[in-house]
């Protein structure tokens, strides 16, 4: 088990967003959290990666209790979170952005090899490598965010709404890349607003509504149930 | 010809002095958004640490400079741990941190007054003496100041551009959450910036107190100059600060030589006002929160 979430509660100020989430991700598994906007997907990922503090519940990552750890400690343990809105280092070049993905100590020593590998996987980034991140298009930024995540020695990849704000042609490419990463054996936990692109990627799907998991099951079963999906996702 | 040599020499020397004073201030602003008004007191603290090493401990001058850097950096770390860390990320950071640094500055000044008294002291020059070419007098200490400034500024620039920690400092200044997701310990990085910035203030203090005098309040003028240079170069831009320091140095020297010494300051301020009207964010300034 790479990730185990038990009874997780989190929120902002006086409002509670997550009301007790239980979730487990196996090694190499693809899990997709589906839910409409504003129901806690981003909060769930941010709490798992340590950007938000959990109010209750526990987190185990790779067999270690990481409840209450800081985000940089959890990242060092091998959890890679590609956040919503990409959060690139705007005034840094594409290459420097990618290099930051290898910040963690043992990884830093292999940064050139990793860089070459990421350029191989995402060749557009190589052409843009001297460009500042804030001069890129939305699709290129998403690719940088994914590439930056791949620079790390990941045990689990979390991606928050990879299709957000992108043109349809580019969306297909982005999912293709994530799909390839999953097929290389890495566990992927993905949050999404609709079920349009996840069929290949998902082994298991959970439906999140109002901060609670309302349905959970194998991807084939849940994604085939169109009545259920349209009821929850509209 | 002599005039031109004089302008170049004075310009490079003043530029190095201004650059040394300003670089720590711009670094901490760029990385943490902290306008550190205790910077002048850290400058003085470094100078007194150097003075103590020479005059109380009786050690050679060569040890005074690293001691000054270390003492100021240690003070910077204490400042970070006791006062700034508890305020980081809280609402009202901008005004609260400025007020805190003013208080820390005054406290340090008072401590210096108690420990060393109000009398003016001087730190001996690393390299005393001078030589004359034509009509221009070159001091050896001036050469040392220039060399140290150029080396320190270059090292800082390279450190920020391509080292692991330096890149982390830039990353934290641009996108805090993403930095943490890359594994960068944000608070420790802030502490590191504070130490480097304070260490640079200490270096300026010990080096320049052999050219200027040293008293508990003698950090004030360098800090004001540092502020001017930093704003002129574009707050938070390391490159802008370096360019601004030398530009101001050369401009001042040129006015002094070709127009007359009493026009140097008014001329300099007119020049700065004119540039800031055209470029309100300074030479290399970027509007809003895009720094370093």
HADDOCK unambig.tbl for C-alpha pairs under 7 A between the chains (distance, minus, plus):
assign (segid A and resid 51 and name CA) (segid B and resid 177 and name CA) 6.99 0.50 0.50
assign (segid A and resid 71 and name CA) (segid B and resid 180 and name CA) 5.51 0.50 0.50
assign (segid A and resid 71 and name CA) (segid B and resid 181 and name CA) 5.89 0.50 0.50
assign (segid A and resid 72 and name CA) (segid B and resid 180 and name CA) 4.62 0.50 0.50
assign (segid A and resid 72 and name CA) (segid B and resid 181 and name CA) 5.74 0.50 0.50
assign (segid A and resid 72 and name CA) (segid B and resid 182 and name CA) 6.65 0.50 0.50
assign (segid A and resid 72 and name CA) (segid B and resid 183 and name CA) 3.82 0.50 0.50
assign (segid A and resid 72 and name CA) (segid B and resid 184 and name CA) 5.49 0.50 0.50
assign (segid A and resid 72 and name CA) (segid B and resid 185 and name CA) 5.60 0.50 0.50
assign (segid A and resid 73 and name CA) (segid B and resid 183 and name CA) 6.37 0.50 0.50
assign (segid A and resid 75 and name CA) (segid B and resid 181 and name CA) 5.70 0.50 0.50
assign (segid A and resid 75 and name CA) (segid B and resid 182 and name CA) 6.24 0.50 0.50
assign (segid A and resid 75 and name CA) (segid B and resid 183 and name CA) 5.04 0.50 0.50
assign (segid A and resid 76 and name CA) (segid B and resid 183 and name CA) 5.37 0.50 0.50
assign (segid A and resid 81 and name CA) (segid B and resid 181 and name CA) 6.58 0.50 0.50
assign (segid A and resid 87 and name CA) (segid B and resid 175 and name CA) 6.58 0.50 0.50
assign (segid A and resid 87 and name CA) (segid B and resid 178 and name CA) 5.83 0.50 0.50
assign (segid A and resid 89 and name CA) (segid B and resid 171 and name CA) 6.04 0.50 0.50
assign (segid A and resid 89 and name CA) (segid B and resid 174 and name CA) 5.69 0.50 0.50
assign (segid A and resid 89 and name CA) (segid B and resid 175 and name CA) 5.88 0.50 0.50
assign (segid A and resid 90 and name CA) (segid B and resid 174 and name CA) 6.85 0.50 0.50
assign (segid A and resid 91 and name CA) (segid B and resid 290 and name CA) 6.68 0.50 0.50
assign (segid A and resid 100 and name CA) (segid B and resid 182 and name CA) 6.58 0.50 0.50
assign (segid A and resid 101 and name CA) (segid B and resid 182 and name CA) 5.42 0.50 0.50
assign (segid A and resid 103 and name CA) (segid B and resid 164 and name CA) 6.79 0.50 0.50
assign (segid A and resid 103 and name CA) (segid B and resid 182 and name CA) 6.32 0.50 0.50
assign (segid A and resid 103 and name CA) (segid B and resid 183 and name CA) 6.55 0.50 0.50
assign (segid A and resid 104 and name CA) (segid B and resid 183 and name CA) 5.86 0.50 0.50
